[in-house]
């Protein structure tokens, strides 16, 4: 067995996370062992413990890194002078780009978070709820200002996030539709559905 070879701009931990993400998506977190991860990297299982404590550590790192990316971007959008509808469009575009560029990590964050140990599980659930509430608040401000048609903001958030999560089907299909076309069509459908004409 060999050593972990990191890319030019990456670390050994990045290599571990990348291989683990692919296995978590394919097999599910509970069915993936440290031995599986070590084999995917091409090292002995004991060597893996020199870099990480457990697969729980990998899951935590993935989930909280992705959550931070979304929260940081949301904060930036909240502080911008854009209209509320434009803010929603920016957030949708960011979600789509994350689903395309960081698919495996976002997939893990969306589906495997329930396997986080406490206290990380409760923390992550609170972050998810808080994110959705802040997104709903932007929608509600847009509704109040007559920029967005009068719809239930909570239902709108669920609809938007569910539609974006549907990109998983596009990822699995072999990407028969161009990524830019996918993004523009989703924006057209979601934003025009909210716009108060």
N, C-alpha and C positions, 0 to 999 in steps of 0.2 A: 504494500500500500504506500501511497505517496504523501505529499504535503499539500496543504491548502495554498493554492496559487491565487493571489489577489490581482485584480486588474490594475491599470495605471492609476485610476482615480478612486479605487475601492479599497476596502480593508478585508482581512480574512473573515471578520464577522459578517460583512456584506455578502460574501460568498456563501457562508453558512445560512444566512437568512434567505437568500435567493433560492438555494436548493431546498430548504425546508418549506418555503412558501409553495413551491411547485408540488411537493409531496402532500402538504396539508390540503391543497386544493384537490389533488387527484384522489387521495386516500381518506381524507378527513383527518382532523387533528388527533382524535383518540386512537386511530388505527396506525398512526405514524410513530415509529420508535426512534430513539436516538441512533440505533444501529442502522435503520433505514437512511437516516440523514447522513451518517458517516459514509455509508456505501455510495450514496449519490455523489458525495464530494470526492470519494476515492481515498479515504483514510480509515484507520482503525477507530472503532468506537471510543476506546479510552482516550485517544488523542483529541477527540471532540470536546472532552471535558476540560481541556486546557484553555479553551476559548469561551465556552458557555457552561452555565450550571445545569440547565435542563431545557427541555423543549418548551416548558412554560415560559421561560425567559424569552425565547424567540417569539412566541405568540404575543407576549406582553409588548415587546419592542415593536412588532409589526402593527398591532392594534393602536398603540398610543402614538406612534409616528404618523400613521395615516390620520388619526383623529386630530393631531396637532396641525397637520397640513390643511385640513378643512377648516378648523377653527381659526387659524392664522389668516387664511384668505377671507373668511367671513368677517373677521374684525376689520380687515382692510377695506372691504366693501361697505360695511356699516358706516365707516368714517368718511367715505367718499361723498362728493356733492351730487352724485347721479340721482336721477329719478328712481323711485322704488321699483318700477318695472325694469329699468335698466340694471338695477342692482340684482334683481332676480335673474335676469338674463346672464349677467356676469357669473353668478354663482352656478347656474346650470352649465355654462360653458366650462367652468373649472371642474365640475363633477364629471362631465363627459371626458375632458382631457385626462383626468386621473384614471377613469375607467379604461381608457385606451392605453395610456403610457405606463400605468402601474397596476395593471389588471390583477395580477396574482395577489399583491399585497392588499388591494382594495377588496378583493373577493374574500380573503381571510378575515379582514376587518369586518366585513358585512355578515359573514356566515359562521366563523369559528370563535368569535368573541365570547360566546356563551360558555366556553371551556376555560376562560380565565379564572385563576384562583382568587379568592378574597384576600385582601380588600380591593384588588384591581378590578374585579368584576363589577362591584357596586360603583366604583369610580367611573368606569367606562360607560356603564348604563346611564349614570348621571350626565356625563358629557354628551351622550347621544340625545337625551331628552332636552338638555339645554340648547343644543345645536338646532334641533327642530323647533323649539320655542322661539329662538331668535330669528329663524327663517320665517316662521309664521308671523312674527311681529313686523318684519319688513313687508310682507304681503298685506297685513292689516293696515299699515300706514298707507300703502298704495290704494287700498280700497277706500279708506277714509278720505284720501285726496282725489278720489274719482279717477285715478290713473289705471286702476285695476277694477274689473267688473265685480259686482258684489257677490262673492262666492265665500264659502266657508274656508278660512285660511288654513285650518288644520287639515281638512280634506285635500286642499290644494297642495300642501307640503307632502302629504302621503302620495298623492298622484304623481307629483314631479319626481320624488325620490324613487318610486316604483318604476316609473318610465325609464329613468337613468339606469337603474339596476338591471333593466331588461337588456342592456348592452352586453350582458353576459352571453345572451343567445347569439349576438353578432360575433362575439369573440370565438364562440364554439363553432360557428358556421363556416369558418374559413375566410371570413371577412370579404364576402362577395360584393359588399357595398363599400365604396371609398370612405375613409374616416371623416374627411371634410364634408362629404355629402351627408353622411350620417348625422354629424353635428348640426349642419344647417337645417336639415329637415326636422330634427328634434326641436331646435329652437323655434322654427316656424310654427310647428304644431303646439308646443307648450306656451310660448309667449303670446301668440295670436289668440290662443284660448283664454288668456288672462286679460288681454288688452281691452280697455273700456272704450269702445268706438263712439 
